[in-house]
Amino acid sequence: MKKRRDKALKYYNEISVTVILADTLGMDLECSDNKGNTWVMNGNNTSLLDIVTQDIADYISGKKKSLHSYKIIENEKHAEIYR
């Protein structure tokens, strides 16, 4: 359990800046699991940091077997700004 916790806390420190930036700018996050599944979390109406924090807590407790990877992606709102 301690090893899982240490891995999760290290990962949180690495990913939190990305998630906070996406939250602040209202951008979306692309999420991937260790099986190659990918989905998008919309950052306009929800706290992405809360979702990611819960995912990490679920990993620490053993409810999830792996940590997800996250990256910021452009959404419609920002596509219009860049035009």
C-alpha positions as CSV (number, residue, x, y, z in Angstrom):
1,M,0.0,0.0,0.0
2,K,2.8,2.4,0.8
3,K,4.4,1.8,-2.6
4,R,1.1,2.6,-4.3
5,R,0.7,5.7,-2.2
6,D,4.2,6.9,-3.0
7,K,3.7,6.2,-6.7
8,A,0.4,8.1,-6.7
9,L,1.7,11.1,-4.8
10,K,4.7,11.4,-7.2
11,Y,2.3,11.1,-10.2
12,Y,0.0,13.8,-8.7
13,N,2.9,16.2,-8.3
14,E,3.8,15.6,-12.0
15,I,0.2,15.9,-13.4
16,S,-1.3,18.5,-11.1
17,V,0.1,21.5,-13.0
18,T,-1.4,20.2,-16.3
19,V,-4.8,19.6,-14.7
20,I,-4.8,23.0,-12.9
21,L,-3.9,24.7,-16.2
22,A,-6.7,22.9,-18.0
23,D,-9.2,23.8,-15.2
24,T,-8.1,27.5,-15.2
25,L,-8.3,27.9,-19.0
26,G,-11.5,25.8,-19.4
27,M,-9.8,23.3,-21.6
28,D,-10.5,19.6,-22.0
29,L,-8.3,16.7,-20.9
30,E,-7.7,13.6,-22.9
31,C,-7.4,10.6,-20.6
32,S,-5.9,7.2,-21.3
33,D,-5.8,4.0,-19.3
34,N,-3.3,1.2,-19.4
35,K,-5.5,-0.8,-21.8
36,G,-5.3,1.9,-24.6
37,N,-8.8,3.3,-24.0
38,T,-9.0,7.0,-24.5
39,W,-11.8,9.5,-23.6
40,V,-12.2,13.3,-23.1
41,M,-13.1,15.1,-19.9
42,N,-14.8,18.4,-20.6
43,G,-13.3,21.2,-18.5
44,N,-16.1,23.8,-18.9
45,N,-18.6,22.7,-16.2
46,T,-16.7,20.6,-13.8
47,S,-13.5,20.6,-11.7
48,L,-11.0,18.4,-13.6
49,L,-8.7,18.6,-10.5
50,D,-11.4,17.0,-8.4
51,I,-11.9,14.2,-10.9
52,V,-8.2,13.5,-11.2
53,T,-7.7,13.6,-7.4
54,Q,-10.5,11.1,-7.0
55,D,-9.0,8.8,-9.6
56,I,-5.7,8.9,-7.7
57,A,-7.4,8.3,-4.4
58,D,-9.1,5.3,-6.0
59,Y,-5.8,4.0,-7.2
60,I,-4.3,4.4,-3.7
61,S,-7.2,2.5,-2.1
62,G,-7.0,-0.3,-4.7
63,K,-10.3,0.5,-6.4
64,K,-8.3,1.1,-9.6
65,K,-5.4,-1.0,-10.8
66,S,-3.5,1.8,-12.7
67,L,-3.2,5.5,-13.0
68,H,-4.6,7.3,-16.0
69,S,-2.5,9.6,-18.2
70,Y,-3.8,13.0,-19.0
71,K,-3.0,15.7,-21.6
72,I,-4.6,19.0,-22.5
73,I,-6.4,19.1,-25.8
74,E,-8.0,22.0,-27.7
75,N,-11.8,22.3,-27.4
76,E,-14.3,24.3,-29.5
77,K,-14.1,27.3,-27.3
78,H,-10.3,27.7,-27.9
79,A,-10.5,26.8,-31.5
80,E,-12.6,29.9,-32.1
81,I,-10.1,32.1,-30.3
82,Y,-7.3,30.9,-32.5
83,R,-9.1,31.6,-35.8
